[in-house]
Amino acid sequence: FQVAGSLALNIVSDTTEATVTSGSTVHAGTGNVMVAAAHHEADTATAKSKVEGDGSSTGVGASIAIQVLLTTVTKAEITDTTSLSGGNDVTVTATSTRTVTTKVQAGTSGGKVGIAPAVALVVDTGDTTSARIGIDATHALSLSGSLTVAATHTVDLTDSRATARAARSKVAIGADVVLPLVIGWKTSAALTRSVTATSVTVAAHSTAEAAATATASAVGNITKTKGGKSADQTSHSLVATDPNAKTKGANGIGTSGPNASNAAAQGSSKSGAQAGQSSSGVGVAAAIAVVWLDTSNTATISTGLTVDATGGAVPVTAQDLT
């Protein structure tokens, strides 16, 4: 009995804040005021394993890569009851970018029985990016220049993949699962204080991209005189979302998932065309790929405020590309 195993695990939590704290007094004069928070992160998990056997041995080659991306906060804020007087251009911006790479390979070859499971799992939960000017009913902003409140939020999970390959003399099983899950991913820009400026802009822009690719193959080979069944199987499954996808709902939540049965059937047909029936034995291959995205995006000016843009329009924009 032979076993090879590989585990890659990331657990990440991060906070990036730029704030003018509550109760502060800022005299800007004729200068510019900038409050900016920027977060840039790359998360990578790679797991590989392979068993090579001979004779009547049983081999298991298993690989698992897990990324748990916990609460991530990127915030730029002039908080409630902060007094800001004077100032030319005032800019409050929060920017967050995250790239997630998860790759898994598992395999067995030689010997009698081989099992190759592979799992690639990403859970991104509680990732928020916000830009805000807080409440102060007694200290309206009076600027000689422009006011900008903007949040930009990006995540890329397009490189999530698993490959499982099993080849044994009697029984071969190759199976893999790829699950990139994004839950509670939020972007917001908010103005909650009256202001007079040459221009006023409130904008929240977000882009969430994800793809899952799962490939499994199995080849079993014994002679039919020993009771073997002729079988070669390959399963391949791919799920992807991109900014041009039209599957998200009106509330900005996008969910994508494959039909696992159809994916496996298509993969088997493809294998038959490429590999033929040159071997006998039992081979089982299964591949599952699922993408789940739960996102929200808001840009707001609170009710009851006076917003005077002496130079023209006041754009308030929320854009979520999922």
RODO-2510 file (C-alpha; in nm, 4 decimals, decimal comma):
residues 322
     n   res          X          Y          Z
     1     f     0,0000     0,0000     0,0000
     2     q     0,1491     0,3310    -0,1101
     3     v     0,0313     0,6797    -0,0160
     4     a     0,1494     1,0241    -0,1232
     5     g    -0,0199     1,3368     0,0063
     6     s     0,0199     1,7103    -0,0368
     7     l    -0,1582     1,9905     0,1502
     8     a    -0,1284     2,3645     0,0887
     9     l    -0,3144     2,5945     0,3289
    10     n    -0,3462     2,9739     0,3419
    11     i    -0,5449     3,1580     0,6103
    12     v    -0,5348     3,5341     0,5592
    13     s    -0,6937     3,8361     0,7256
    14     d    -0,5957     4,1971     0,6602
    15     t    -0,6952     4,5538     0,7520
    16     t    -0,5830     4,8701     0,5713
    17     e    -0,7260     5,2004     0,6942
    18     a    -0,6648     5,5710     0,6385
    19     t    -0,8895     5,7818     0,8637
    20     v    -0,9280     6,1246     1,0129
    21     t    -1,0657     6,0227     1,3506
    22     s    -1,3838     6,1433     1,5129
    23     g    -1,3610     6,4761     1,6947
    24     s    -1,0555     6,5974     1,5025
    25     t    -1,0205     6,9517     1,3689
    26     v    -0,8423     7,0058     1,0381
    27     h    -0,7600     7,3522     0,9007
    28     a    -0,6617     7,2966     0,5385
    29     g    -0,6246     7,6586     0,4314
    30     t    -0,5794     7,6674     0,0526
    31     g    -0,4117     7,3279     0,0309
    32     n    -0,5367     6,9943    -0,0967
    33     v    -0,6571     6,7205     0,1381
    34     m    -0,6053     6,3541     0,0504
    35     v    -0,7154     6,0522     0,2551
    36     a    -0,6169     5,7322     0,0719
    37     a    -0,6042     5,3626     0,1632
    38     a    -0,4519     5,1090    -0,0786
    39     h    -0,4383     4,7298    -0,0387
    40     h    -0,2673     4,4989    -0,2914
    41     e    -0,2462     4,1251    -0,2227
    42     a    -0,1507     3,8046    -0,4047
    43     d    -0,2448     3,4657    -0,2525
    44     t    -0,1050     3,1415    -0,3934
    45     a    -0,1525     2,7770    -0,2908
    46     t    -0,0087     2,4854    -0,4919
    47     a    -0,0265     2,1153    -0,4030
    48     k     0,1189     1,8211    -0,6014
    49     s     0,1427     1,4482    -0,5297
    50     k     0,2080     1,1289    -0,7295
    51     v     0,2417     0,7581    -0,6494
    52     e     0,4311     0,5204    -0,8779
    53     g     0,3769     0,1540    -0,7914
    54     d     0,4404    -0,1910    -0,9318
    55     g     0,3048    -0,5441    -0,9042
    56     s    -0,0112    -0,5793    -0,6987
    57     s     0,0285    -0,2631    -0,4928
    58     t    -0,2493    -0,0168    -0,4157
    59     g    -0,1635     0,3493    -0,4465
    60     v    -0,3313     0,6700    -0,3305
    61     g    -0,2047     1,0073    -0,4467
    62     a    -0,4032     1,2910    -0,2891
    63     s    -0,3585     1,6683    -0,3123
    64     i    -0,5518     1,9462    -0,1412
    65     a    -0,5083     2,3221    -0,1652
    66     i    -0,7227     2,5429     0,0577
    67     q    -0,7272     2,9204     0,0798
    68     v    -0,9373     3,0788     0,3533
    69     l    -0,9427     3,4534     0,3022
    70     l    -1,1109     3,5966     0,6070
    71     t    -1,2196     3,9536     0,6841
    72     t    -1,0294     4,1983     0,4667
    73     v    -1,1039     4,5671     0,5238
    74     t    -0,9788     4,8554     0,3091
    75     k    -1,1180     5,1863     0,4320
    76     a    -1,0583     5,5576     0,3727
    77     e    -1,2727     5,7878     0,5814
    78     i    -1,3190     6,1331     0,7260
    79     t    -1,5209     6,0136     1,0226
    80     d    -1,8323     6,1545     1,1873
    81     t    -1,7976     6,4864     1,3777
    82     t    -1,4598     6,5654     1,2193
    83     s    -1,4279     6,9383     1,1513
    84     l    -1,2638     7,0211     0,8173
    85     s    -1,2325     7,3887     0,7243
    86     g    -1,0855     7,5391     0,4091
    87     g    -0,9228     7,3189     0,1495
    88     n    -0,8917     7,3233    -0,2269
    89     d    -0,9376     6,9686    -0,3655
    90     v    -1,0509     6,7045    -0,1148
    91     t    -1,0070     6,3408    -0,2163
    92     v    -1,1066     6,0308    -0,0168
    93     t    -1,0163     5,7063    -0,1963
    94     a    -0,9993     5,3370    -0,1056
    95     t    -0,8430     5,0879    -0,3486
    96     s    -0,8145     4,7104    -0,3053
    97     t    -0,6815     4,4512    -0,5516
    98     r    -0,6442     4,0794    -0,4843
    99     t    -0,5168     3,7976    -0,7066
   100     v    -0,5796     3,4379    -0,5973
   101     t    -0,4026     3,1386    -0,7554
   102     t    -0,4931     2,7822    -0,6524
   103     k    -0,3475     2,4801    -0,8351
   104     v    -0,3685     2,1094    -0,7481
   105     q    -0,2297     1,7967    -0,9148
   106     a    -0,2753     1,4353    -0,8007
   107     g    -0,1733     1,1138    -0,9759
   108     t    -0,1040     0,7416    -0,9548
   109     s     0,0620     0,5057    -1,2018
   110     g     0,1659     0,1396    -1,2043
   111     g     0,0449    -0,1232    -0,9559
   112     k    -0,2969    -0,2802    -0,9298
   113     v    -0,5374    -0,0231    -0,7797
   114     g    -0,4949     0,3521    -0,7944
   115     i    -0,6935     0,6393    -0,6450
   116     a    -0,6116     1,0046    -0,7208
   117     p    -0,8314     1,2657    -0,5475
   118     a    -0,7642     1,6412    -0,5825
   119     v    -0,9391     1,9352    -0,4187
   120     a    -0,8908     2,3088    -0,4799
   121     l    -1,0986     2,5267    -0,2470
   122     v    -1,1039     2,9055    -0,2113
   123     v    -1,3302     3,0871     0,0349
   124     d    -1,3137     3,4663     0,0171
   125     t    -1,5499     3,6076     0,2797
   126     g    -1,6043     3,9508     0,4319
   127     d    -1,3881     4,1441     0,1846
   128     t    -1,4975     4,5108     0,1962
   129     t    -1,3656     4,8321     0,0412
   130     s    -1,5188     5,1657     0,1417
   131     a    -1,4634     5,5406     0,1049
   132     r    -1,6713     5,7778     0,3167
   133     i    -1,7085     6,1319     0,4450
   134     g    -1,8940     6,1115     0,7747
   135     i    -2,1799     6,3027     0,9333
   136     d    -2,1394     6,6487     1,0854
   137     a    -2,4495     6,8644     1,0765
   138     t    -2,2650     7,1709     1,2138
   139     h    -1,9577     7,1640     0,9880
   140     a    -2,0502     7,1590     0,6178
   141     l    -1,7601     7,1436     0,3725
   142     s    -1,6833     7,4615     0,1793
   143     l    -1,4114     7,3985    -0,0787
   144     s    -1,2460     7,6149    -0,3410
   145     g    -1,1818     7,3058    -0,5539
   146     s    -1,3374     6,9633    -0,6112
   147     l    -1,4598     6,6836    -0,3857
   148     t    -1,4097     6,3156    -0,4761
   149     v    -1,5184     6,0122    -0,2746
   150     a    -1,4253     5,6896    -0,4565
   151     a    -1,3879     5,3176    -0,3842
   152     t    -1,2265     5,0729    -0,6292
   153     h    -1,2348     4,6994    -0,5575
   154     t    -1,0951     4,4114    -0,7676
   155     v    -1,0555     4,0363    -0,7189
   156     d    -0,9195     3,7825    -0,9709
   157     l    -0,9786     3,4105    -0,9084
   158     t    -0,9497     3,2986    -1,2691
   159     d    -0,6565     3,0647    -1,1984
   160     s    -0,8342     2,7959    -0,9928
   161     r    -0,7648     2,4489    -1,1293
   162     a    -0,7227     2,0821    -1,0380
   163     t    -0,5980     1,7770    -1,2291
   164     a    -0,6370     1,4140    -1,1185
   165     r    -0,4858     1,1282    -1,3222
   166     a    -0,5006     0,7585    -1,2290
   167     a    -0,3484     0,4681    -1,4279
   168     r    -0,3371     0,1165    -1,2779
   169     s    -0,3482    -0,2423    -1,3984
   170     k    -0,6925    -0,3243    -1,2533
   171     v    -0,8840    -0,0306    -1,1036
   172     a    -0,8156     0,3404    -1,1476
   173     i    -1,0144     0,6254    -0,9959
   174     g    -0,9372     0,9922    -1,0677
   175     a    -1,1592     1,2599    -0,9155
   176     d    -1,1256     1,6301    -0,8482
   177     v    -1,3252     1,9271    -0,7246
   178     v    -1,2602     2,2995    -0,7785
   179     l    -1,4600     2,5500    -0,5715
   180     p    -1,3826     2,9243    -0,5735
   181     l    -1,6415     3,0858    -0,3426
   182     v    -1,6754     3,4624    -0,2896
   183     i    -1,9191     3,5614    -0,0148
   184     g    -2,0059     3,9026     0,1273
   185     w    -1,7764     4,0956    -0,1093
   186     k    -1,8739     4,4638    -0,0804
   187     t    -1,7772     4,7998    -0,2299
   188     s    -1,9177     5,1354    -0,1153
   189     a    -1,8679     5,5100    -0,1502
   190     a    -2,0714     5,7481     0,0656
   191     l    -2,1110     6,1216     0,1249
   192     t    -2,3039     6,2020     0,4441
   193     r    -2,2197     6,5722     0,4852
   194     s    -2,3318     6,8873     0,3064
   195     v    -2,0756     7,0419     0,0736
   196     t    -2,0089     7,3309    -0,1604
   197     a    -1,7382     7,2674    -0,4237
   198     t    -1,6630     7,3241    -0,7910
   199     s    -1,7471     6,9582    -0,8563
   200     v    -1,8650     6,6641    -0,6475
   201     t    -1,8098     6,2989    -0,7441
   202     v    -1,9161     5,9863    -0,5542
   203     a    -1,8139     5,6606    -0,7242
   204     a    -1,7902     5,2896    -0,6404
   205     h    -1,6325     5,0624    -0,9020
   206     s    -1,5809     4,6881    -0,8556
   207     t    -1,4665     4,3946    -1,0695
   208     a    -1,4886     4,0299    -0,9625
   209     e    -1,3605     3,7604    -1,2001
   210     a    -1,3553     3,3883    -1,1287
   211     a    -1,3063     3,0616    -1,3164
   212     a    -1,2802     2,6975    -1,2146
   213     t    -1,1189     2,4233    -1,4229
   214     a    -1,1306     2,0572    -1,3189
   215     t    -0,9769     1,7725    -1,5243
   216     a    -0,9813     1,4036    -1,4277
   217     s    -0,8702     1,0882    -1,6115
   218     a    -0,8586     0,7202    -1,5250
   219     v    -0,7171     0,4189    -1,7116
   220     g    -0,7631     0,0634    -1,5795
   221     n    -0,6029    -0,2278    -1,7677
   222     i    -0,6407    -0,6028    -1,7085
   223     t    -0,7082    -0,8861    -1,9544
   224     k    -1,0711    -0,9772    -2,0229
   225     t    -0,9967    -1,3429    -1,9373
   226     k    -0,9668    -1,2295    -1,5776
   227     g    -1,3092    -1,0695    -1,5854
   228     g    -1,2084    -0,7113    -1,6562
   229     k    -1,4306    -0,4534    -1,8235
   230     s    -1,3104    -0,2365    -2,1067
   231     a    -1,3083     0,1275    -1,9886
   232     d    -1,1215     0,4509    -2,0506
   233     q    -1,2713     0,7627    -1,8974
   234     t    -1,1803     1,1245    -1,8886
   235     s    -1,3817     1,4035    -1,7325
   236     h    -1,3251     1,7736    -1,7773
   237     s    -1,5281     2,0560    -1,6327
   238     l    -1,4889     2,4311    -1,6725
   239     v    -1,6833     2,7151    -1,5167
   240     a    -1,5919     3,0814    -1,5712
   241     t    -1,7294     3,4258    -1,5035
   242     d    -1,6054     3,7476    -1,6575
   243     p    -1,7072     4,1138    -1,6792
   244     n    -1,9099     4,0382    -1,9951
   245     a    -2,1153     3,7644    -1,8294
   246     k    -2,4895     3,8318    -1,8041
   247     t    -2,5809     3,5844    -1,5309
   248     k    -2,5832     3,8169    -1,2301
   249     g    -2,9103     3,9335    -1,0820
   250     a    -3,0398     4,2854    -1,0350
   251     n    -2,8970     4,2986    -0,6867
   252     g    -2,5423     4,2448    -0,8129
   253     i    -2,5202     3,8805    -0,7069
   254     g    -2,3795     3,6418    -0,9630
   255     t    -2,3872     3,2634    -0,9331
   256     s    -2,2467     3,0154    -1,1816
   257     g    -2,2292     2,6375    -1,1695
   258     p    -2,1890     2,3472    -1,4126
   259     n    -2,4013     2,0412    -1,4752
   260     a    -2,1641     1,7805    -1,3346
   261     s    -2,3380     1,4895    -1,5088
   262     n    -2,3188     1,6509    -1,8500
   263     a    -1,9591     1,7578    -1,7903
   264     a    -1,8551     1,4037    -1,7033
   265     a    -2,0434     1,2618    -2,0029
   266     q    -1,8832     1,5074    -2,2409
   267     g    -1,5411     1,4314    -2,0952
   268     s    -1,5939     1,0565    -2,1428
   269     s    -1,6934     1,1053    -2,5041
   270     k    -1,3866     1,3180    -2,5654
   271     s    -1,1614     1,0543    -2,4086
   272     g    -1,3098     0,7802    -2,6229
   273     a    -1,2344     0,9785    -2,9358
   274     q    -0,8770     1,0498    -2,8342
   275     a    -0,7729     0,7376    -2,6462
   276     g    -1,0034     0,4752    -2,7999
   277     q    -1,0585     0,1426    -2,6240
   278     s    -0,7009     0,0193    -2,6240
   279     s    -0,7092    -0,0979    -2,2625
   280     s    -0,9335    -0,3202    -2,0524
   281     g    -1,0131    -0,2814    -1,6845
   282     v    -1,2107    -0,0415    -1,4689
   283     g    -1,1556     0,3314    -1,4887
   284     v    -1,3656     0,5964    -1,3139
   285     a    -1,3126     0,9694    -1,3674
   286     a    -1,5125     1,2556    -1,2192
   287     a    -1,4577     1,6325    -1,2307
   288     i    -1,6643     1,9032    -1,0634
   289     a    -1,6137     2,2787    -1,0991
   290     v    -1,8370     2,5360    -0,9294
   291     v    -1,8043     2,9156    -0,9057
   292     w    -2,0065     3,1160    -0,6518
   293     l    -2,0005     3,4977    -0,6393
   294     d    -2,1957     3,7096    -0,3901
   295     t    -2,1159     4,0800    -0,4412
   296     s    -2,2665     4,4211    -0,3729
   297     n    -2,1806     4,7753    -0,4795
   298     t    -2,3274     5,1072    -0,3591
   299     a    -2,2617     5,4776    -0,4112
   300     t    -2,4754     5,7158    -0,2030
   301     i    -2,5380     6,0723    -0,0971
   302     s    -2,7453     6,0726     0,2203
   303     t    -3,0886     6,2314     0,2307
   304     g    -3,1378     6,5805     0,3680
   305     l    -2,8006     6,7165     0,2556
   306     t    -2,7192     7,0283     0,0562
   307     v    -2,4733     6,9521    -0,2225
   308     d    -2,3775     7,2533    -0,4329
   309     a    -2,1480     7,1895    -0,7298
   310     t    -2,0785     7,5343    -0,8695
   311     g    -1,9160     7,3882    -1,1804
   312     g    -2,2021     7,1649    -1,2943
   313     a    -2,3296     6,8097    -1,2456
   314     v    -2,2864     6,5806    -0,9436
   315     p    -2,2113     6,2271    -1,0723
   316     v    -2,2968     5,9414    -0,8347
   317     t    -2,2003     5,6085    -0,9929
   318     a    -2,1968     5,2453    -0,8827
   319     q    -2,0515     4,9912    -1,1278
   320     d    -2,0159     4,6211    -1,0501
   321     l    -1,8600     4,3963    -1,3163
   322     t    -1,9032     4,0321    -1,2165
***
